[in-house]
């Protein structure tokens, strides 16, 4: 089988040309592992659950602009409205877009699984919300009293190598891959994520590091005392498997 790198798309996604007997099998592996970019909005609507990446936030429009790999011209704009984020993550409470971005680390290139909810052909806009699976993931982030360090622009192997070199295994419950270049380092109960960043920084110089803290007003000692041990045991098993 021949695989040729043909460059990058406007969205900085790699373009591959694959040929040979195993072309279909290899393409399916790529689709399941990383996803394939849709050619146009019609193809995107045929598969309404799609991974996207934060392109930028717009306080003026009160939206997150998302990149789902569309290469059609003129481009459709994919928007995740702050009102949908408030409804899904904050029970509709009045939280600014900037506040939501700062809380979860929804900065440029952060991956989110999305569901398309409407398409406006006239304004060339696709409106999206978090998928059920993505909502459950972020809900777990808020419910478990564990700090998380998001590492972006770095490979999984580089993250795990840095963790081993500086001996952070005892401080981390697991390392989860959110995308090819974004990873979540889950701290053990009682570990301060901010305290680990200065240790990781010199070994991940090209990475962007962000610390997520559960909301202390909602998830203090009361939640810690009720925390289901199976959640922590599950995270420990993830760490041992990796």
N, C-alpha and C positions, 0 to 999 in steps of 0.2 A: 504494500500500500504506500502511496506517495502523498506526503503532506507538505504543502508549500505555504509559507507566510506571505500574504499579499499586501501587508501594510495595516494601517489603522483606519477606522471609519471616522466621521466627523465627531462621533461621541467617544473616540479613543478606544473603541472595541477592536480586538484583533480580527482580521479577515483571513480565513484559511481556505485553501483549495485542496480538497481531498479526492483522491481517485484510487481505484483498485478494488479487489474482491471484497474487502472488509469495510468499504466506504459507508454502507448503511449502518453497520454495527457501531463503527467509530463515531458517526454523527449522532447516533442515539445516546451513546455514552456521554458525549459532550452536552447534549440537550439535558440529560438528567443531572449531570454534575454541575453545570454552569449556566445552562439555558442558552437559547439561540435568539438573536435579535430579530424582531419582526421586520418584514420588508416595508409594510405600510400599516395605516391605522385599521384597515379592513382585516388584515391578518391578526392584528393585535386584538380586535374585538372578538375574533373566533376563539381566543384563549384568554379570557378576561382576568385570570390570576397570573400575575407577572412580577418578577423581581425587577426593581428599579433602584436607582441611586440618586441621592439628593444632589441636585445641580446647584441650587442656591435658594435662599429664602428671600421672600419679597414682602417686606412690611407694608408696602404701599397697597399690594393686592391681597395681603393677609393669606399668603399661600407659600407652600414649598413647591418649587419647580423640580420635577423629577425627570430623570433620564432613563428611558426604557429601551434605548437603542434604536429608535425609529430613524430611518435614513431617507424617508420620503421628502419630496420637495414640492411646495413649501412645507415646512415641518409643522406637525401638530404639536401644541404645547400641552404637556401632561402636568396637571396641577393637583396637589393634595392640600385642600383648604384647611385653614386653621380651625374653622367651625367643626369639620369632621374630626380633627385631632382632639379638640376639646370634648366632643361627644364620646369618642372612643376611649380616650386615656384619662380624662379628668371629669367625667360625669357631667359635662356641660359647664363646668365652673369657668369663670372669666379669667383665663390665663392668656397672656399675650403670646403671639407666635414666637417672639424672641425668648420669652420665658420657657416655652416648651422645647425650643431648640437647645437652650442652655441646660435644661434638666436632663434630656435624654442624649444629648450629643449629636443631634441631627444636622451635622455639618456636611460640607461638600464630600460626596462619594460614599456617604453612609448608606448601606444597603437596607432596603425595606421591601417586603413582599406586599404587593398591592392588588386591589380589586378595582376594575373599571366599573364606575357606576353610571356614567353618562358620556355622550359624545355630542359636541356642538359643532356641526359641520360649518356653520356660518363663521363662527369665531375661531375655528380650527383649534378647539380645546377639548382635551379628554380629562374628565374629572375622575379622581380615584379616591379610595380610602384604604386603610389597612386591611389586609386579608384577615380571616379568622385566626389563622395560624400565627401571623405576625402579632395580632392583638394579644393572643395567649402568651406569647414569648415576652412581650413588654409588660404584661400584667404580672408575670412571674418575677420579672426584674424588680417591680415595685413591692411585691408582697414578701419576698425573701429579704431579710435584713443583712444582705451581703453587698459589699462594694464590688464594683466591676470596673476594670480598666479596659477601655476600648483602644486597641492599637490599629492604626490605619497606615496604608502605604507600606506594608511589610508582609512577607510571606510567613506562612505557618511554621516552616522549618526554622526561620530566623527567630521567631518569637520563642519557640521551644528551646532552641539553642541558648538564647540569652537567659531564659529562666534557669536552665541547668548550670550555666557558667557562674551565675551569682547566687545559686543555692536558694531559689525562691519556692522550691517545691513544697516546703512546709507551710508556706503562707498562702498557697493557692489551692482551691478545691478542683479546678478544671480550667482548661483552655478550650473555648468553643470557637469554631470558624464561622463567621457570619457571611463572608464571601472570600474570594481568592486573596484579597489584600486587606481584609478587615477581620479582626479577631477580638473576642471578649475574654479577658483574664478574670476569672471569678475568684474573689478573695474568700478565704475561710472566715468563719464567724469571729468577729472581734479584730480582724485585720483591717488597718486603715489603708485604703487604696492610695491616698495621696502620699503616704510615706514610702510606697514602693516605686513611685514614678521616678524620683531622683536616682534610684538604683538601676532601673531599666533604661533610662534615657541615654547614658553613655554607650550602651550596647545596642541600642536601636536608634541610631542618630538620624536616620532618614524618616523615622515613623512619627506620626502624630498621636499623642497619648491624651486620653480624656478619661476622667474618673466619674462614674455614675454612683450616686449615693441614694439609697431608698429614702423616702420622705420621713424624716424623724418624727414629725408631728403625728403621722399615721402609723408608723411602724417602729415604735419604741420598745420598751421592756415588755409591754403586754403581748406584742406579736412574738418577740423572742421566746417568751415562755410557752407560747402555743405552737411554735414552729414544728411542723411535722418532721420527725427525724428521717423519714424516708426520703425527703427532698435532699437533705444533706448527704445521705448515703448514696443517692443517685448521682450527685455531683462528684462524690469521691470515686465511684465506679468509673465515671467518664474519665477522670484524671488518670486512674490506673490503666485503663485501656489505651490511653494515648501515650 
